[in-house]
Amino acid sequence: MKNKISLLGNTNAKGNKGKPKSEEHKLKISLANKGKPKPETSKLKQSASMSGRRWWSKDGISVKNRECPGEGWVLGRTSIKKK
C-alpha cells in the first residue's frame, strides 16, 4: 500500500501547500474567483452589523440586542440554566 502511495506522489492539499503553481493554474484560480466577494469584505460587513449590540439577561436567558428587549431585562450576560 505504501509503495502505491509513494508512486502517486503527495496528492493531498497539505502536501501541495506552498509549492509553486503554473501560470495556467493561477489563471484558472483567478477566473474561478472573479466576482466573488473577498473574505476580508465579508468579515468587515459582519463586524459592522454586530457593532453596538450588548448582552441582555433575564431568568438565565441571554440575548444580544441593540436595545433592551423589554421589562425585567438587565444589562450583562448570565449562564443559561439547564432544564
C-alpha positions in Angstrom: 0.0 0.0 0.0 2.8 2.4 0.9 4.5 1.7 -2.4 1.4 2.7 -4.3 1.1 5.9 -2.4 4.7 6.8 -2.9 4.4 6.1 -6.7 1.4 8.5 -6.9 3.3 11.3 -5.1 1.8 13.5 -2.5 -1.7 14.2 -3.7 -3.3 15.8 -0.6 -3.9 19.5 -0.2 -1.5 19.9 2.7 1.3 18.3 0.8 0.9 20.7 -2.1 0.7 23.8 0.1 3.4 26.3 -0.6 4.6 24.7 -3.8 4.8 26.9 -6.9 1.8 26.9 -9.2 2.0 27.1 -13.0 0.7 30.3 -14.8 -2.2 28.2 -16.2 -3.2 27.1 -12.7 -3.0 30.7 -11.4 -5.2 31.8 -14.3 -7.8 29.1 -13.6 -8.0 30.2 -9.9 -8.3 33.8 -10.9 -11.2 33.2 -13.3 -13.0 31.0 -10.7 -12.8 33.7 -8.1 -13.9 36.6 -10.4 -17.0 38.4 -9.0 -16.9 36.7 -5.6 -16.6 38.9 -2.5 -13.3 38.8 -0.8 -13.3 37.2 2.7 -12.0 40.4 4.3 -15.0 42.3 2.9 -17.5 39.8 4.3 -15.8 39.9 7.7 -16.0 43.7 7.8 -19.7 43.6 6.9 -20.4 41.0 9.7 -18.4 43.0 12.2 -20.3 46.2 11.3 -23.7 44.5 11.6 -22.9 43.3 15.1 -21.4 46.6 16.4 -23.4 48.4 19.1 -25.1 45.2 20.3 -24.9 44.3 24.0 -25.9 41.3 26.1 -29.2 41.4 28.0 -30.2 38.8 30.5 -33.5 37.6 32.2 -34.1 34.4 34.1 -31.0 32.7 32.8 -31.6 33.6 29.2 -29.1 35.8 27.4 -29.8 37.8 24.2 -27.6 40.2 22.2 -29.6 43.3 21.1 -29.0 47.0 20.4 -31.9 47.9 22.7 -33.4 46.4 25.9 -35.7 43.6 24.8 -38.4 44.5 27.4 -39.2 44.9 31.0 -37.2 42.9 33.5 -34.1 42.5 31.4 -30.8 43.6 32.8 -27.5 44.5 31.1 -25.0 41.7 31.1 -24.7 38.1 30.4 -25.6 35.2 32.7 -25.2 31.5 32.3 -28.1 29.6 30.7 -30.0 27.4 33.2 -30.3 23.7 32.2 -33.7 22.1 32.4 
